[in-house]
């Protein structure tokens, strides 16, 4: 007589976390904070362009040699890229699945209209799509040089940036994306704080101020570069 065998297994903790709404929100919050940290560092690096081509090109070269001699050339940069891509994928997947779950939970429209949400809240979904498309364009423009105007020059990021922002469409794409980024950060930082249990009645005002300040600083910092090129401050 054959013995019965158990084929059902309890899902792993990782699977349980991923399948739950709370787990997805937590993953979305943590991945968002990872990307936010990268954005702050990236913005500071971008602003080095105001110190001239030598300073900016040296910084770009350092990004590829950081960690040497312990790490080989570009290893540290690729580690950063892997972490960042992982954060972007997890963030996007969590956002999409939470959106689909929310739609399934309420297939019919509300009888009574909900209170009007903030502009940032209402545009989070489209803002995410805009940023996803921008990331693809940005990589093809200034990393691979595939769509770069005027001839991409490897090892000369300063000139490549000048080339991009010397075109009207390069400025439009970048500035629109940075405005979307500001709105995304403003709402996302606040949402992450609530998800991770940082917010409370006492700290709410401080967190909202921090969200607004981060959004403003990041938007202004990133937009300053194309504006500087357009006005001839950087050339």
N, C-alpha and C positions, 0 to 999 in steps of 0.2 A: 504494500500500500504506500503510495507516494505521500510524502509529508508536505503539508501546505507551507508555502513560503510567503513571507511578507514582501510585497513589491512596493508598498507605499513607504515613503521616507518623509520625515519631517523636513520642511524647507530650512535651509541654512539661515543664520542670522542676517547675512548679507542680503539674501533673497527676500526675507521678511521685511527688512528695512526698505528695500527698493520697491516692494509691492505696496507698502503702506503710504497713505497720503502724507502723514507726518514725516516719514522717511524721505519721500521725494522733496518735500519742502525744505527739509534739513540739508539734503544734498544740493539743492538749488541755492540755498543760502551760503553754504560753505564754498561751493564752486564760484559763486558770485563774488565773495570776499577775496578769493584767490585772484580772480581777474581784476578786481579793484586795486589790489596791491600792485599788480603788474602795471596797470594803467598809470598809477602815481609815479612809479619808477620810470616808465616809458616817457611820460610827459616831461619829467625832469631832464631826461636824456635828450629829448627833442629840443629843449630850450638852450642846449649848448650851441645850437646853430647861431645864436646871437653873439657868440665869442669868436666867430670866424671859421673858415674852412679847416684850418689846421686842428683846432680844438675838436670840432665835430667829427672829422675823419679819424682823429686819434681815438675818440670815444668809441666809434663804430669798430675800430680795429681791436680795442681792448675787450669788447664784448666777445670777440672770437678767441682771445687768448687768456681770458680770465680762468683761473684755476691752474694755469701752467706753473711749474712743470709736472705737478701731480696729475693733472688731466691733459689729454692731448688737445690739439688745436680744434676749437669749436665744440668740444665735448660738453662743456658747461652750458653753452648756448643751446645745444640740442636738448639737453636735460630740461632747460627752461621751456623750450618749445613743446616738449612732450607733456609736461605738467600743464602748460597753458591750453594745449589742444584738448587734453583730457577734461579740463575744467569746462571748456566751451561746449564739448559734446555732452557731458553730464548735465550741464545747465540747460542746454537746448532740449535735450530729451525729457528732462524733468518738467520743464515748462510746457512742452507739447502734451505730454501724458496727463499732467494735471488739468490742462485746458480741456482735453477730451473727456476726462473723468467728470469735470464740472458740467460739461454740456450734457453728458448722459444722465447726470443726476437731476437735471431740470430740463427735460426735452421740450416742454412748452414754456412760452413766455410768461413772465410774472403778470398777474392780474393788475397789481398796483406797481407803478414805476418805482424803481429803487432810487435812493438819493443820488444826485449827480456826483460822480466821482471826479477827482482832480484830473487835469489834462494829462499829467504824467501817467496816471493809472489807466486811463482810457486808451493811451497810445503805447502801452508796454508791448503788446503783441506786434504791432506794426514796427515799433522801434527796434524790436529784436530782429525782425526780418531785414530791416534796413541795415542794421549793424552786421548781420551775417553776410549780406551781399557786399558790404563795404570791406569786410575782412578779406574776402576773396579778391576783390579788386586791388586792395592795398598790397597784398602779397605779390600778385602778378605785376604790380607797378614797381614797387621799391625793393622787393626781395629777389624775384626771379627775372624781372625786367621784361616780361613777356608783352605787356601792354604799355610799357614806358614810352613816353614821347621823347623825341630828339635823340634817341640812341642811349641805351643803358650802359653806364661805365662802372664795371666792377671795381670795388675798392675806392670809389669816389662818391660816397653817399651825399656829401654836401651838394655837389653838382646835380646829382639825381633829384634831390629835393627841389632845387631851383627849377629844374626842367619841368617837374610835375606841376608846380604852382605858378608856372609861367603860362599855363593853359587855363582858359576859362572853365572848362569842364572839370579839370583837376581840382580847382578851388571849390566849385559847386558841390561836387561829390563829397569832398572832405568836410566842408563846413556843415552841410546838411547832416552828414553822419555824426559829427561832433555835437550838434544840437540834439540829435536823437540820443546820443550817449549821455548827455547831461540829464535829460528827462529820465532815462533808464536808471542812472545812478541815483538820482534823487529819490525815486520810488523804491528801487531795489535795495538800497542801504537800509531804508526804514523797514521794509518787509523782512530783510534778513535779521535785523535786530529783534523784531517781534517773534520770528520763528525760533531763534536761538534763546529766547527768554531773557534778553537783555533789557528790553523795554519794560517800564512800569509807569505808574502815574507821576512819580517824581522825576524820572529821567526822560519822559516823553519829549518835553520841550527841548532839552539838550540834544537828543537824538535827531529831532527834526531840524534843528539848527545845523548840526553836523552834516546831515544829508544835503541840505541846501548849499552849505559851504563847499562840500566836496564836489557837488555837481557844477557849481559856479567856477571853482578853481580849475577843475579838469577841462571844462568847456573852453574857458578863457585861455588856459595854457596851451591847449592843442590848436585852437583857432589862431592864436598869435603868430604861428609860423607861416601859414599861407597869407595872412594879412601883411606880415612883414615883407614877404616876397613880392606881393602885389604892389605895395607902396614903395618898394625900393630900399627899405631899411636893411634887408638882407639881399645880397646880389652876388 
